[in-house]
Amino acid sequence: MLDSPYPRVIPGPPRPSQILTPRDLQRKSGIERYEVPGGGALLVEIDVGDQVTVMNAEGGQLAEVLAADASGVIDPMILGVAGDCTGEGLKALIQAGGSGMARLRAGLVRRGIDLGRARALRLFGAETPARAEAGFAVQRKGSLILAAPGAAMSPHGQDTLTPLILTIRRADPAWVALHDLPEPLAEPTLDLRIKSATARAYHVKAGDYIQILDVDGRQCTDFQCFSARKLDRGIEHALDVTTSRTLMGHAYSMPGLHAKYYDQDFEPLIEVVRDTVGRHDAFAMACASKYYDDIGYPGHVNCSDNFNRALQSCGVSPRAGWMAVNLFFNTAIDAHGVLISDEPWSRPGDYVLFRALTDVVCVSSACPDDTSPANGWYLSDIHVRTYSGAETFSRATAWRATPDAEPKMTQETAFHPATSARTRNMVEYRGYWLPNAYAAAGPIEEYWACRQAAVAIDLSPLRKFEVTGPDAEALMQWTLTRDVKKLAVGQVVYSAMCYEHGGMIDDGTLFRLGRDNFRWIGGDDFGGVWLRQQAEKLGLKVMVRSSTDQLHNLAVQGPNSREILRRIIWTAPAQASIEELGWFRHTVARLGTPAGAPLVVSRTGYTGELGYEIFCHPKDAVAVYDAVMEAGADLGIRPMGLLGLDMVRIEAGLIFAGYDFSDETDPFEAGIGFTVPLKTKPDDFIGRDALIRRKEHPSRKFVGLEIDAATDVGHGDCLHVGRAQIGVVCSAMRSPLLGKQIALARVDVAHAEVGTALEVGKLDGHQKRLPATITALSAYDPKKTRPQS
């Protein structure tokens, strides 16, 4: 065959890039998705031809559906069905006044909907499997109310409340264009649309709120503001991001302890109250003409010029380039010091909520950059709403269990009224505000109280899942590394949960409440998602339902913990008393007397000390906390925050997700190989073959370290033998008891023997070294005699 004079080509037209994104990143899709939490309700507008689907996400959750026409008259036939109940579940929720009920009640009043003569449709029941659906076609325009009613779960019961998922496929594209924003957080005092590639100025009074929304998702907006009083005096001191970064100690301000933005005079102008994105920029300037000139787009519209035009009426002098808080911009500084950017994380309806700390003149833009991924290669609008300072909004960031999950705002645990009375030093932890340290003591005193007396620790963010049904044991035997068949009723076991490749999903404790009844308690929401996925894949008769919001827990730890609980815990004769309760056992109990609040008490903990955990319904949490603190007053009990907890758990060699293990780490490499009984567990389980291979051919080992220097060591610090890096520090602390700095680390097996000399690399890893020696994993009570005492 003769050589062709033409080059070889790939036949056909070009293929589009294959990019996978979560479903709610699709702009103007006409599909809306809402999550109604167990014990919650939702009101949405519906129109003729809309397709409505209600899904029982985790199974076993009752649903009530009501529909009302545009005049407020309730009529189930709007959905093409006849009602079969009077909506008593919804009425009970509104009467109880739980989270979001005031807003729902206001929505009903505004639409003239009277529930007194309601006819509703009841869907699903206790035996409904996960992901069961019911669908309806909307016959007339109106409103739909979806409720997930139910009673409070007893700590020793498993009738938890779980979410419903409402999906609406809109029939009319015009509806999507007109209803492209979420419901206001309250009655707005300003509703301002900032069209694509423009900017607008507006005034906000001290104490009022400013909500800046990304309408279609992945659209950036620059924000700037001035003290109105200073402007009146001719002082044009804008919000200064350099000052703000310095004072807050963060790359950008965020809800919580580091929330404020300042001007150059250190005057606080605004604070961040809520943030549903968690990724912004406070380093780069707003885009300016020079930026586009330099990359070959002379004359391109830009935010700085738009700011100048918008602020002209406010008497603000123009600038060639504006410093700004660049909301939704996804930037970072890489290892080489280069400022890099990528597409924003924001999704349609995401927002940041500020509060004005003084009267401010504000300006916001809808960034016009179509030359880079900064706006997702699609320019769209920004929307601004302001609200009266008389409104109350919780401080919160958004938390998603999975990329496709609905966002959940940071919550206060049920113990928060008691803990917040003792400290304002709160940090966000997996969707909840938890005490970092307490004002009256601090982490060192809290540490000593745990080692010598007792402490109380709010651990409510731990994720709880009720696993019930005839195949519950089979599911847990398949998904956990431990031999679950050996677990007796009333017993607790610590286990790993692994992927097929042997990497860890989570670690946690499994409670056996009955023959077909288990409770998995771990650190990650995905543990429950994974369990449901495996059950569905195998067709097992089992339900996995979250009970995190129904079951909050207080750890009481330390040498005096048994005596404290003995004073306040009542158990029936058929249940183990506090004196009888063995290590890794649990008992069903009451607070104080046979008529007291129902509890489950386990002899478990995360401190390396004798300790217990008390599980209760949120409504009883403050009573439990007060009883513990009162009973322990003469025994030296103190509240403990996360800083103190981190100290005692590192000393005891206890691991923490994200620091000591990840999905690239197997249980052997995380120091919990004892949770993988490969030689004695008779049944197969997920990851078994990979774990056999990884155990027989280990490459890394989890070890303890002693550092012969007072310089702080932290997560991610490199470990060296000579020039070569042979490991990394996972967790570290200064041990008050040992009088030295210690760490947990993962090192190459060639250098893992106890007594091996290493060096911790600081700065660039070579310019500064700290001598270290490998030790046993647990620096404190390695045989665990204290928790077993």
Summary of the structure (lengths in Angstrom):
residues: 789
radius of gyration: 28.8
end to end distance: 85.9
largest distance: 98.2
contacts: 2687
relative contact order: 0.09
helix: 20%
strand: 32%
